[in-house]
Amino acid sequence: MNQKFTAYFEEQGFKELSPIQAKTQALLAKGENVLGLAPTGSGKTLAYTLPLLEQLLPGDGTQLLVVAPSQELAAQLTNVIRPWAKLIDLNVLALIGGANVKRQIEKLKKRPEIVIGTPGRLLNLINDKKLKLHKLVAVVFDEADDLLGEKETLADCREIISHAPGETSLSFFSATKAPIFSELHRWFGVEPVVVDVRNEDHTQGEVVHYLLETPQRKRSEMLRKLAQVEGFFALVFFKQSATLNDVFEKLKHSNVSVARLNSEQRQVEREQALRALKKREISLLLTTDVAARGLDIPDLPAVVNYDLPKDTNTYIHRVGRTGRMGADGIVVDLGNEHDLRLFKQLIKDEGYDIRAGYLYQRQLIDDQEELVKLRTQVKAKVKKEVRAKRKQNTVEPKKIVTEKKKHKKKRKRDQKNKGKRKKK
């Protein structure tokens, strides 16, 4: 590893390479095509960044292209890669939808060595001959299972590659093994070296998965209560934007510190929402799978599934937002009894620590005995307070003191001449 990289690596608090970083470094340095499979939060971005940056020449045009499925992920990758690139005088440019395209074209004139973007915007600029790929050395598909799993984005990715030199190395990184990966030779003409460390990577912290039985009509109220739990900050996943927006309005009306992240927002609004959660200015950030794919929010304490996913791959990507790089986290799954029973069957082979959860007195607990104990304590406390209040309000009856009437002497007096006796 470059000496500047080594110094910065230690400065960031890293002690050793993660399994995916250690096993892909030499392969990428040699220009091999690689398929890297590793858990979420295991350092996949640096796994391809460090060896590929060392192959680039400052001032020689765009040589590394990183393709991401969402604007948020592309922006995040840019923020991660830029400090490392700066160490060796390389420039990074993000090309994503929702941002001013004229400004992006102006910045392309400076010939950045590294370009990171979403397929749609990249392809538009390539077809307009604003982004030139003739000097390309490597292309990386981040969250490749998502990028290549949809026909439209698969077609876009293939067209992007068609503009690159034939010897360009291709790398695919993902947390899950998608069926498309067995067809990479068919679609891209390469047989990548597979590096799968999912079973040996233990960089993820302890994550507890709570199943909270909650009817559909009470889920918004459950989110409100979760937001009151001390230290609870979470990404909340929804299947549909319409439901997300409806719940957002309800929570705002209940004075919950909440924001949302969806495709209808401008890029600036999305960045503000993410920043607010990272700075703990809000308790809940409501999002969809597409918008939150691959996001890295440092030390995110929790993930909430308002709508349960229907497949394990979606669940893996959702819950991977917490418990990253050794940090602990919790996942809260909401659903009725039937939904939760089916969901447990779906993920029973994934090895998650799944527990029945209960929310009581702003505490999230998983022990029924503890729940009973807490309820008993609360009842006793309430009774004690009621007794004390009654005692305080009880007033002792005042003693009624009866005064004795003074005895009046009966005297016969002449009213006209008081004090004078009548003459006999």
Number of C-alpha atoms within 10 A of each C-alpha: 12 13 8 11 16 13 11 15 15 11 10 9 8 11 9 10 15 20 21 26 23 12 16 22 19 13 16 22 16 12 18 18 21 22 23 28 22 24 24 27 24 25 18 23 17 19 22 25 21 21 21 21 21 14 15 21 14 15 14 13 21 27 27 25 24 22 25 26 24 24 28 24 24 24 21 19 24 20 13 15 19 15 15 21 21 11 13 16 12 19 22 22 21 24 29 24 17 15 15 11 14 9 10 17 14 11 14 21 11 13 20 20 25 24 23 26 25 25 27 17 16 24 18 13 17 15 13 10 10 15 20 18 20 14 15 24 21 26 23 24 21 25 24 26 21 23 24 24 14 11 10 12 17 18 14 18 22 14 15 21 16 12 15 20 14 11 10 19 21 22 23 24 23 23 25 22 18 15 11 16 19 11 13 16 11 11 14 13 9 15 17 19 14 14 17 21 19 18 9 11 14 15 18 19 15 16 22 18 21 21 24 22 18 19 14 12 8 10 19 18 15 16 19 20 16 23 21 16 16 11 12 18 25 28 30 26 24 21 16 13 17 10 12 20 17 11 19 20 14 14 20 13 9 11 10 19 18 22 24 22 27 20 15 10 12 13 20 10 15 21 16 14 20 21 14 18 22 16 10 16 14 20 23 29 22 24 23 21 18 16 19 23 22 27 21 20 18 16 17 22 21 24 26 26 21 24 19 18 19 11 11 16 16 16 15 17 20 25 23 24 26 29 26 26 17 16 17 17 23 21 26 24 25 24 22 14 14 9 15 19 12 11 19 12 9 14 16 12 9 9 7 12 13 18 15 16 19 17 15 14 13 12 15 18 15 19 13 12 9 11 18 11 12 15 14 12 12 13 12 12 12 12 12 12 12 12 12 12 11 11 10 9 9 9 8 6 6 6 6 6 6 6 6 6 6 6 6 6 6 6 6 10 12 11 8 7 9 9 10 10 10 9 4 3
